[in-house]
Amino acid sequence: MRTALFLAPVLALVACNGGNANEAAPVQGEAVENVAAPQGQQWTEVVTKTEQGGYLVGNPNAAVKLVEYGSRTCPACGAFAGQAFEPLMQDYVSTGRVSFEYRDFLIHPQDLAASLLGRCVSEERYFPMLEQMFAAQPELLPRVQQLSDQQITQLQSMPAPQAAPLWAEATGYLDFVKQRGLSESQARQCLNNAEMVEELVALQQVAREDNVSGTPSFFINGRAVPNTLNWAQLEPQLQAAGAR
């Protein structure tokens, strides 16, 4: 019940429109050198789960640390992923100068289900699954509009953890992950995994402490990057911080 009570105000108060309550000057830093990946690996394949509850790809000790708070069902986040994923990985993360951490931020009722399923895969598959979920938004997001008012009312009246499997079925996310290597039993175990739900609850508290109010929201080396929604706005901020 504590989980349900915590998630309810979060889902009601934030939006998919970017930004956060922090206002900060751009992060400035001297240009940093490339850092070699461990032998036999590439930084774009090195993924670790962070203490805050996100997932980080790249050099954990990179001089420039980029964090995104995003929602898997936020169109603005999907648009950013389509623009940014390839250049971010190829031009920045691969060099060892920049790490990228993604933190799930729940803004829609169906986000809990999508996030649980996105965290159900192995660490090395986390970012490919994230990218695929964003790319599939045109297929998946309309499923919510197809639900009847009665269905939506019923789902929203349930505690969020109990509703998550039903949201996963109704919005197509369950079938989506089954088509990408997860069995139905694996997926349902993750949707009903109380520990994973609590991890996401704790991550929402981290976001609140960071004054996140919308998605996508970005931080570079711990400082907010305000008024940024797309790659054209974010890349100069990374370069100013030293990733050039």
Phi, psi and omega in degrees: 000324179301320179298313181298318181293326180288316185292327185304308179293329178297313182294337184271339192252351182245167186214162178269077180213010177080165172095169175207173185281348179282141170240125185215148175291154179303143176289129180247139179201157177286153179301136182252157182275157173297151178236126182291141176284161175306149183305131179082005181233163170241144182301329180290353178251359181265111184235133178226149174274133186267164179300328181283344179108004175267184176237134185243132175247137179111196181288114181299338180255022181302146180292331180245117184247113179260130176238133173242129164266120183221161175245132182292345179249016179267118180300325178296322176293320178296319179296318178299315181300319180296326179280320198260331192303311184294307180294325179298314181289312187286319188266342187233300183299320183297339183277346185082358180277334187231135168249154180232120178246130177253131179237121179294129177236120190272113180242341178239153182303327181280354183295325181299315179297313181297320181291318178299317179292325178292336179265003184277347182268171178292162182302319182291341179261358186301307185287322172302320178294319178300312180299319181293323177297317178295317181296332183271004181307318180301333178274321189271320186297322179298342180297329178294317180295338180278349179286145178285160176302324180295317179297315182296316179299317180297315182294319182286344178276349182269151171305139187307315180297325179288328182281339187305312179298325180289321174298319181298321178289311187293328184264356177090359182291330178295311178297324181302310182286331176296326178286352183239030167105349177272136173283163179296323180294320177298315181297317182290327175298319179291321179295336181251015183276105184298325181294319178294322177298315180297324176299317180291324175299314180298324179293327177295326177292321175301317179297319179297321178294332176273005179061034177285131182234358180194172179232146354283148173237138187237147174227138174239121182051041174085358182249138182296145174247093187284160172056043182232122180235340187226171184294324180298330177276327185277321185303316178299331178292320176296319181294320179296330180282353176123355182272059182230000000 
